[in-house]
């Protein structure tokens, strides 16, 4: 059997194993409803690695029963309990300092600035023309460049 056929067969077997376990692949972002322990395996018997803060956005990669494999903002793929996820959407600032503007335009008035790792609630409107609407927990809102955040 050629290397290509073995790789294809292995990927097919893995896909069937996940389907049999009730898993579904996803690429969806959510935020945490509460602080969450991230594990190296989908079980409380797995090794707890670290705690991630409430409202932090995560990318859902795989769902298995009560567990979700997520990509956290630093890029690690880890597991957490599904019940800890919220439907509320947030983004995290990746730029050293981001300007949030009144309108989605570089010439618009700056409403506020946000430092790296500040979590902002995602606005109601979908991203458009490289901008997305956000709201700070103090109630201030505006638009930020999508290349300055993670979680979309």
N, C-alpha and C positions, 0 to 999 in steps of 0.2 A: 504494500500500500504506500502511495506517495505521501510525502509530508503534508501536502495541501489537503489530500483526502482525509488524513488523520486529524488535521486541525478542524476541518469541516465536520467530521464525525464527532469530535470532542465538543464542539460548540453546539451541535444539535442535541447531544446527550445532556449537556448542561441546561439547555433551554427546556427540554422535556422534564428534567428533574425539578426545575423551578415551577413549571406548569403543574406537575403532579403534587407539589407541596402547596399549591394554592397561591403561588407568588405571581405578582404582576410587575412588569417593568414600567417605570414612569419617569418622567422628567418634569417635575412640578416643584415649584418653590412654595414653602410654607414658613411660618414663624413658630417659635416655641411659646406655648401657653404658660409655661412654668420653667424654672431652671431644670436642666436635664443632665443625667449622667450618660456619657457616651461610652459604649462598650465595643470590644473587639469582635464580638459574636452576638447573634440574636437570642440572647438568654441572660438572665440575671446571674447565671453561673459563669458567664463570660468575664473577661478581665475589664473592670471599670478603668477607663483611661483618664477622663477629665470631665468637668462640669461645664456646660455651656449655658449662658445666661438667658433669661426670659426675653422674648421678642426677637432673638437672633434669627435671621433667615437661614434656612437650610434647603438644599435641593434633595428631593426624594428620588432615590435611584431604584430601589427594589422594596416591595412590600411582601412580607411573609407573616401571615396571621397578625399577631399583636405587635410585631416589630417592623421597623423601617430602616433600611440602610440609607444613610444620608451623606451628602457631601457638605461639610461645614465650610464657613468662609475662608479658612486657611487652606482648604483643598483636601483634607483627609476624608476618607470614606470610613464611616463608623456606624454603629447601630444604636437606636434609641427606641423606647416604647411609643407606639403610635398615639396613645392617649395624651402624650405630652405636646402634640402638635395642635396648632390653632389654624382656623381658616383665615385669620387675619394675615395680610401680606405686609412684609416689611422689607427694607433694603438696608445694607450697611455701607457706609461711606468708605471707599477705598483710596481716595485721593488724600494727600496730606492735609489739604484744606479745600473745601468745596463751597462755592457760592450758590445759594438758593435764590433764584430770581423771581420777580413778580409775574413775569410772563416767560414762555419758552423762547427766549431771545437773548443773545449775549449782550445786547445793548439795554436790556430791561434793568430796572432798579433792583439792587440786591436787597432781599428781605432779611436774610440772616446767613451766617456762615456755619458750616459744620466741619469739625475735625475728623480725622481718620478714625474709624471704628464706631462712629455715632450711628445708632439705629434710627431710621426714619420710617414712618408708616407710609405705605404706598397709597397714592391718591386713587380716586375712582376711575379716572380716564386711562386708557391704555397708552403705553409709550408712543410718542410720535415725533418724527423729525429729530431724533437724537435726544429728546427730553422726556422726563417723566415727572408727574406731579407727586409731591411728598408733603408730609406734615410732621412737624416736630412734636414731641410730647407736651411742650408748653403751649401748643395751639397754633404756632406760626406755620404758614404753609407757603408753597411756591413750587418752582420747577428747578430740577437739577439735571445736568447732562448725564445720560445713561452710562457713559464711560467712566464716571466717577463713583459708581455704586456697584454692589454685587447683590444678586437676589432676584434678578429678572429672568 
